[in-house]
Amino acid sequence: MKRILILMMSLWLTTGLALAQGELRIAVLSDPHLLSPELAQAGSEALRQADSSDMKMMALSDEIMAAIVDSLLRQQPALVFITGDLTHNGELASHHRIVQHLQRLRQAGIGVFVIPGNHDVSNPYARCYGNGQATMAPTVTRAEFREIYADYGYGEGSRFDDQSLSYRCEPIEGLVVIGIDSNRDEENRLRSRGDSVDTYHNGGRVKPATVQWVTEQIAQARAQGKQVMALMHHHLVPHFDQEHRLLPNYMIENNDSVARRWLDAGLRVIFTGHLHITDAATGLPNAQGDALTEVATGSAVTYPFAWHLASLSHHFLHITTHRLQATAHCPDLQQLGRRRIEAAAPRMADMLVRRVWNKVGYRLDALGAFLAADGEKPKLPSSRQEATHLVLRHLRQPIADALLAMTQGNEDEQNPQAIIDATRQGLRAMIDELAPRQASQLWDFFSAQVEPKLEPLVRSVLLDLNHAGTPHERKTNDLTLTIELQ
């Protein structure tokens, strides 16, 4: 106990002095998805299959976390924020293992604050990867999560929302940190706990009572002249236009109204994760001209293995991006990680085709009959799988390039016009293959009727814009930016 008190006093004095002198450094990382080594037997075929089918470097997660901690110990920030998905799939052993890594930071006088992600609590997919099939591993309840992370935001010095795992603390006098629980794990069902089925929810929402509680914490802190920073796993501010429609599970429900309330209460910056992209986005300003900036940090175990370092100087927050280049046993981490992203193009193509197929697949027979009436013998896909193969034949590389651009951040610097041109060429080649005699007419229809509707979305994603084509169009630098907190 005496040692803990000394550490706490050291943290308070050193960081309090830094804030008084106008300088405070905060590291932010997200989605370490750590799998405890005791659950991952070397040479396990089950582990190899699970690892190779994922963009995350699951088998290296423990080694990557150790290397990041080493880097943070060299950089010596005052605080470290981790915005959820601490574990691979909520395994109890993985929670205990990541705490061992975090203890190294605490022992160096660095304050660490975490929030849960959708993978972390009551996860029915918690597994142990031995020689044979993956077997069920114990997961954790909300009460157990709070207990495990008592030294990382959930301790006696915090205030708690009684409806969620949200908390408010003031690790440094004048700086209020609000951890916001945006998960739906209370709705998960686990056969291991007596339920009839396993169900899992990765979408996000903040309960109305919690929205009100967070609003009050922000307003109280701001009324006292304190700076406020928030942590949440799911997105609050869209990182590209229509994100709430295209990727609804990555944003909280009613994000616009919630963001407006927190902005009006005085929140200017929130750190998130979940989508595994390094991206900053700025919402629409309120009537006073103030805006809320969301800084999403990519997954610590996914290319390019990035985290943020923020420096608070007076009321300005300066943010830079850092990348882990290698680990002790993986000197080519960046190259291996990049290849994982490129190899994910088929999964992304399947996801895109599934969305389109569910909406228009039933119309292909009518399209085929229309083309046949004009003497065409179309080669339309008869199944979603055939449609996916068609897309991959012509669009695999631009899909991979777009994925790389999004995970790296600052997409407009990754030659977006080349991706756009390659995509148009691939789409034209698809039409040529499907209906060669009428390809020109179909392409003219696409160019005149479809492409103009897609252009704002493409501009938003590949030129890194929010509110593309509107008077509020804005680009926020993903890798180096400054946010005014007043």
MOJO-V548476 format. One record per pair of residues at least 24 apart in sequence whose C-alpha atoms are under 8 Angstrom apart, sorted by the first residue. I is the first residue (numbers start at 1). J is the second residue. Records with the same first field share a line. If there is no record, write none. Layout:
I=J  J
This chain:
7=106  107  109
8=109
10=109
11=78  109  110  111
12=171  172
14=78
15=78  172
16=172  173
19=172  312  313  314
22=312  313  314
23=311  312  313  314
24=77  78  311  312  313
25=77  78  79  309  310  311  312
26=77  78  79  80  81  309  310  311  312
27=72  77  79  80  81  307  308  309  310
28=80  81  82  83  271  297  307  308  309  310
29=80  81  82  83  297  298  299  300  306  307  308
30=82  83  84  85  86  272  273  274  297  298  299  300  307
31=82  83  84  85  86  87  117  273  274  276  298  299  300  301
32=61  65  85  86  87  88  299  300  301
33=58  61  85  86  87  88  89  299  300  301
34=58  61  62  65  86  87  88  94  98
35=59  61  62  87  88  89  91  94
36=62  93  94  97  98
37=62
38=93
39=93  127  128  129  130
40=128  129  130
41=129  130  131
43=131
44=129  130  131  132
45=130  131  132
46=129  130  131  132  133  134
47=129  130  134
54=340  344
55=302  303  337  340  341  344
56=299  301  302  303  337  340
57=301  302  337
58=88  301
60=301
61=301
63=327  328
64=300  301  327
65=101  300
66=101
67=324  327  328
68=324
69=101  102  104  105
72=105
73=105  108
76=110
77=110
78=109  110  111
79=110  111  112  113
80=110  111  112  113
81=112  113  114  231
82=112  113  114  115
83=114  115  116  117  231  232  233  271  272  273
84=114  115  116  117  118  120  232  233  273  274
85=116  117  118  119  120  233  274
86=116  117  119  120
87=119  120
88=119  120  126
89=119  120  123  125  126  127  139
90=119  120  121  122  123  125  126  139  140
91=120  123  126  127  137  138  139  140
92=137  138  139  140
93=138
95=148
96=148
99=148  149
111=152  171
112=151  152  153
113=152  153
114=149  152  153  179
115=153  165  166  179  180  181  231  232  233
116=165  181  183  233
117=181  182  183  233  234  274
118=183  184  185  201  202  203  204  233
119=202
121=145  185
122=185  186  188  189  190
123=185  188  190  200
124=188  189  190  191  192  198  199  200
153=179
161=210  213
163=207  209  210
164=210
166=210
168=217
174=225  226  227
175=226  227  228  229
176=221  226  227  228  229
177=228  229  230  231
178=214  217  228  229  230  231
179=230  231  232
180=206  214  230  231  232  233
181=206  232  233
182=206  232  233  234  252
183=233  234
202=249  250
203=234  248  249  250  251  252
204=234  249  250  251  252  253
205=251  252  253
206=252  253
211=258
214=262
215=261  262  265
216=265
218=262  265  266  267
219=265  266
222=265  266
227=315  485  486
228=267  268  269  485
229=267  268  269  270  271
230=267  269  270  271
231=270  271  272
232=270  271  272  273
233=271  272  273  274
234=272  273  274
235=272  273  274  294  296
236=294
237=281  282  283  292  293  294
238=281  283  466
239=279  280  281  466
240=457  460  461  464  465  466
241=456  457  460  461  466  467  468
242=457
250=274  275
259=292
260=286
263=290  291  292
267=292  485
268=292  293  483  484  485  486
269=293  294  295  483  485
270=294  295
271=295  296  297
272=296  297
273=297  298  299
274=298  299
276=302  407
277=406  407  408  409
278=306  406  407  408  409  478  479
279=406  409  410  477  478  479
280=476  477  478  479
281=466  475  476  478
282=466  474  475  476
283=466
284=472
293=483
295=478
298=407
302=337
303=334  337  338  340  341  407  408
304=334  337  338  407  408
305=334
315=484  485  486
316=482  483  484  485
317=482  483  484  485
318=480  481  482  483
319=479  480  481  482
320=479  480  481
321=479  480
338=404
341=400  403  404
342=400  401  403  404
343=400
344=400
345=392  396  397  399  400  403
346=388  392  396
348=399
349=388  391  392  396  399
350=385  388
353=384  387  388
354=384
357=384
376=435  437  438
377=435
378=434  435  436
379=433  434  435
380=434
390=430
391=430
394=426  427  429  430
395=422  423  426  427
398=422  423
402=462
405=462
406=461  462
409=478  479
410=463  464  477  478  479
411=461  462  463  464
412=462  463  464
416=462  463
